[in-house]
Amino acid sequence: MTFPEILKSLKQKQYKPLYFLHGDEAYFIDVISDYIENEVLNEGERAFNQTIVYGKDVDHLAIVDTARRYPMMAQHQVLILKEAQDMKTLKDLQTYVEKPLDSTILVICHKNGKYNLNSKFGKAIQANGVVFESKRLYENQIPNWIQDYLRNKKLSIRPEASALVAEYLGTELSRVANELDKMAINLAPGTEITTKHIEEQIGISKDYNVFELQKALGQRDVLKANRIANYFAANPKRNPITVIISSLYGFFSKVYLLNFFLQASEKEQLEALELRSAFFLKDYREATRYFNRSRAERAIALLREYDLKSKGVNYNSTGKPEVDLLREMIYLLLH
């Protein structure tokens, strides 16, 4: 089952006796297990019918003993096994998994990687329970996820604002969701979130960020690019050069690719660049006016060179500090 399907069935009180949640992305696992923990039983029922244990503290015998109990003055009992990856005898739950008790809802949360479902235990889980693999999202999926997340809170967000949040908060969904939740508390339903809101609520500058730097480089706006470079240099901890280089690499890779689709339709260009919205397409189009194929290639090579330098590879570590490397790199990109 997918993440939305599981939440929908839980909200409809269609409970299964076994949920096995595994994968690299902790956020989706936490949301499902938290919903079961907080919503299946009412406050009075939880005292006698809800048990939460951690893999490093229990073995399969303790889990089976608890799971085989019948609920007291409730339709179900809930047993949540968190950090199941730390339980040495997890596979020994196979006997119970093959014949789970209908009145028990056993939730197994296995984080930090995909479980081998081709094992005997894995096959038993698939035959008798709900299995959900929580996969990490790719970087280019985060802005769309942010839009969907805020839509559920009756808020909308402009494309440039969602891209800005994604770029600076990264792919750790728990961190992103936490910042969005804090922002949502202070905004009225129906608000369209802009870069100004992002600056006020999260603290990411709407004028001095990597997207504005990309735009300045694409337009060859020397003054603006240097202003942003000076801002980054004054705040190196919040703007590490490795993150900036990674973002610029993504930008110039798309500019390079777009050079092969200049005569194509907008739809074909969006598909080639893997863009959901045409909002950013104009920036890439404008950049191709100066950064043709060969110049885009040189920009990518330059970024690779300075990425290595920033990490001390083929470079004297006692030489220029990171902020000077950044200024030098931007100068060479512009000239």
C-alpha positions in Angstrom: 0.0 0.0 0.0 1.1 3.6 -0.6 1.4 6.2 2.1 -1.9 8.0 1.2 -3.7 4.7 1.0 -2.6 3.6 4.4 -3.6 6.9 6.0 -6.9 6.9 4.2 -7.7 3.4 5.5 -6.7 4.3 9.0 -8.9 7.4 9.0 -11.8 5.1 7.9 -11.0 2.8 10.8 -10.1 0.0 8.5 -7.4 -1.5 10.7 -5.1 -4.5 9.9 -3.5 -6.8 12.5 0.0 -6.1 11.2 1.8 -3.1 9.7 5.4 -3.5 8.6 7.0 -0.1 7.9 10.5 -0.1 6.5 12.9 2.0 4.4 15.3 4.9 4.3 12.9 7.8 4.9 12.0 8.0 8.6 9.3 10.7 8.1 6.6 8.6 6.5 7.2 5.8 9.0 6.8 8.2 11.9 3.6 9.8 10.4 1.9 6.4 10.1 3.0 5.0 13.5 2.2 8.4 15.2 -1.3 8.3 13.7 -1.9 4.8 15.0 -0.5 5.7 18.4 -2.6 8.8 18.8 -5.9 8.0 17.0 -6.8 4.3 17.1 -7.5 4.2 20.8 -9.1 7.0 22.9 -7.3 8.3 26.0 -9.1 5.9 28.4 -8.4 2.9 26.3 -4.7 3.6 25.9 -3.8 3.0 29.6 -4.5 -0.8 29.3 -4.3 -1.4 25.6 -1.4 0.4 24.2 2.3 -0.6 24.4 5.3 1.0 22.8 8.6 -0.8 22.9 12.1 -0.3 21.3 14.0 -3.0 19.4 17.1 -2.8 21.5 15.2 -3.3 24.7 13.0 -6.4 23.8 13.2 -9.8 22.2 10.6 -11.7 20.1 9.3 -13.5 23.2 8.2 -10.3 24.9 6.6 -9.1 21.7 4.6 -12.3 21.1 3.6 -12.4 24.8 2.1 -8.9 24.6 0.6 -9.4 21.1 -1.3 -12.5 22.2 -3.2 -10.7 24.9 -6.8 -9.6 24.4 -7.8 -6.0 24.8 -9.5 -4.8 27.9 -12.8 -2.8 27.4 -11.8 -2.0 23.9 -12.0 -3.5 20.4 -8.2 -3.4 19.8 -4.9 -3.3 21.6 -2.0 -1.5 19.9 1.6 -2.7 20.1 4.2 -0.5 18.4 7.7 -1.8 18.0 10.0 1.2 17.2 13.6 0.9 15.9 13.0 -2.7 14.9 16.3 -2.7 13.1 18.0 -2.9 16.5 16.1 -6.1 17.6 18.4 -9.1 17.2 15.5 -11.6 17.1 13.2 -9.8 14.8 12.9 -12.7 12.3 11.9 -15.0 15.2 8.5 -13.2 15.1 7.7 -15.3 12.1 5.5 -17.7 14.0 3.3 -14.8 15.3 3.3 -13.0 12.0 2.0 -16.1 10.2 -1.1 -16.1 12.5 -1.5 -12.6 14.0 -4.3 -12.0 16.5 -7.1 -9.9 14.9 -7.7 -7.8 17.9 -4.1 -6.7 18.1 -2.6 -4.0 15.9 1.1 -4.7 15.7 3.2 -1.9 14.1 6.8 -2.7 13.3 8.9 0.3 12.4 12.2 -0.7 10.7 14.2 2.3 9.8 17.6 3.0 8.1 17.1 0.8 5.2 15.0 -1.6 3.2 14.2 -5.0 4.8 14.8 -8.1 2.7 11.3 -9.2 2.0 12.5 -12.3 0.1 13.4 -14.0 3.5 10.9 -16.3 5.2 10.0 -13.6 7.7 9.6 -11.1 4.9 7.3 -13.4 2.9 5.2 -14.1 6.0 4.8 -10.3 6.6 3.7 -9.8 3.0 1.1 -12.6 3.2 -0.5 -11.5 6.5 0.1 -7.7 6.9 0.4 -4.3 5.3 3.9 -3.6 4.1 5.1 -0.1 3.3 8.5 0.8 2.0 9.4 4.4 2.9 11.6 5.7 0.1 13.7 8.9 0.2 12.5 11.6 -2.2 14.9 12.9 -4.8 16.0 16.6 -4.6 13.8 17.6 -7.5 10.7 16.0 -5.8 11.0 18.1 -2.7 9.4 21.4 -4.0 6.3 19.5 -5.2 6.1 17.6 -1.9 6.2 21.0 -0.1 3.4 22.3 -2.2 1.3 19.2 -1.4 2.1 19.4 2.3 1.0 23.0 2.6 -2.1 22.3 0.5 -3.2 20.0 3.2 -2.9 22.9 5.6 -5.0 25.1 3.3 -2.0 27.1 2.2 -0.4 27.6 -1.2 3.2 28.5 -2.0 4.8 30.1 -5.1 7.2 27.9 -7.1 10.2 30.1 -6.3 9.4 30.0 -2.6 9.0 26.2 -2.5 12.3 25.8 -4.5 14.0 28.1 -2.0 12.9 26.1 1.0 13.9 22.8 -0.6 17.3 24.1 -1.6 18.2 25.4 1.9 16.5 22.7 4.1 17.5 19.7 2.0 15.8 16.4 1.6 15.3 15.5 5.3 11.5 15.6 5.3 11.2 15.8 9.1 13.2 19.0 9.2 11.3 20.5 6.3 7.9 19.6 7.8 8.9 21.0 11.1 9.8 24.4 9.5 6.6 24.4 7.5 4.5 23.6 10.6 6.0 26.5 12.5 5.4 28.8 9.5 1.8 27.6 9.1 0.9 28.5 12.7 1.5 32.2 11.9 -0.4 32.3 8.6 -4.1 32.5 7.9 -5.7 29.7 5.8 -5.7 30.6 2.1 -2.4 32.5 2.3 -0.1 32.2 -0.7 3.4 31.9 0.7 6.1 34.0 -1.0 9.8 34.4 -0.6 9.1 37.3 1.8 7.2 34.9 4.1 10.1 32.5 3.9 12.6 35.2 4.9 10.3 36.3 7.8 9.3 32.9 9.1 12.3 30.7 8.4 15.1 33.2 8.0 16.2 32.4 4.4 17.0 35.7 2.5 14.7 36.3 -0.4 17.4 38.5 -2.1 20.6 36.7 -1.2 20.2 33.0 -2.0 21.5 30.5 -4.5 18.5 31.0 -6.9 19.2 34.7 -7.2 22.8 33.9 -7.8 21.9 31.5 -10.6 19.7 34.1 -12.1 22.5 36.7 -11.9 25.0 34.4 -13.5 22.6 33.4 -16.2 22.0 37.1 -17.0 25.7 37.9 -16.5 24.7 40.6 -13.9 28.1 41.2 -12.5 27.1 43.6 -9.8 24.3 41.5 -8.4 26.4 38.3 -8.5 29.2 39.9 -6.6 26.7 41.3 -4.0 25.4 37.8 -3.4 28.9 36.4 -3.3 29.8 39.0 -0.6 26.7 38.1 1.4 27.6 34.4 1.2 31.2 35.3 2.2 29.9 37.1 5.3 27.8 34.2 6.3 29.9 31.1 5.4 28.3 28.7 7.9 24.8 29.3 6.5 26.1 29.2 2.9 28.8 26.6 2.6 30.6 26.5 -0.8 30.0 22.8 -1.3 26.2 23.4 -1.2 26.5 26.4 -3.5 28.5 24.5 -6.0 26.0 21.6 -5.9 23.2 24.0 -6.7 25.1 25.7 -9.5 26.0 22.4 -11.0 22.3 21.5 -11.2 21.6 24.9 -12.8 24.3 24.7 -15.5 23.6 21.0 -16.2 20.1 22.1 -17.2 21.4 25.0 -19.2 23.7 22.7 -21.0 20.9 20.2 -21.7 18.5 23.0 -22.8 21.0 23.9 -25.6 20.0 20.7 -27.3 16.3 21.6 -27.2 16.2 25.2 -28.1 13.9 24.5 -31.1 11.7 22.1 -29.2 8.2 22.9 -27.8 7.9 24.2 -24.2 6.4 20.8 -23.2 9.4 19.0 -24.6 11.8 21.4 -22.9 10.0 20.8 -19.5 10.2 17.1 -19.9 13.9 17.2 -20.9 14.8 19.4 -17.9 12.4 17.4 -15.6 10.6 20.6 -14.6 7.0 20.4 -13.4 6.3 24.1 -13.9 7.4 26.6 -16.6 8.1 29.2 -14.0 11.9 28.5 -13.9 12.2 27.7 -17.6 12.6 31.4 -18.5 15.8 31.6 -16.4 17.3 28.6 -18.2 16.3 30.0 -21.6 17.9 33.4 -20.8 21.1 31.7 -19.6 21.5 29.9 -22.9 21.9 33.3 -24.6 25.4 33.4 -23.3 26.1 29.9 -22.0 26.0 27.9 -25.2 27.1 24.3 -25.2 30.8 25.0 -25.0 30.5 27.7 -22.3 28.1 25.6 -20.3 30.6 22.8 -20.5 33.4 25.1 -19.3 31.1 26.3 -16.4 30.5 22.7 -15.3 34.2 21.9 -15.5 35.0 25.0 -13.5 32.5 23.9 -10.8 34.1 20.5 -10.6 37.5 22.1 -10.2 36.4 24.3 -7.4 34.5 21.5 -5.7 37.7 19.6 -5.5 39.6 22.6 -4.3 37.1 23.3 -1.6 37.7 19.8 -0.3 41.5 20.1 -0.4 42.0 17.9 -3.4 44.9 19.0 -5.6 45.0 22.2 -3.7 47.2 23.7 -1.0 45.0 23.7 2.1 47.0 26.5 3.6 46.1 28.7 0.7 43.0 30.8 0.1 40.1 30.4 2.5 36.7 29.2 1.4 35.2 32.6 0.9 38.0 33.6 -1.4 37.5 30.5 -3.4 33.9 31.3 -3.8 34.6 34.9 -5.0 37.2 33.6 -7.4 34.9 30.9 -8.8 32.0 33.4 -9.4 34.4 35.8 -11.1 35.6 33.1 -13.5 32.0 32.0 -14.2 31.1 35.5 -15.2 34.2 36.1 -17.3 
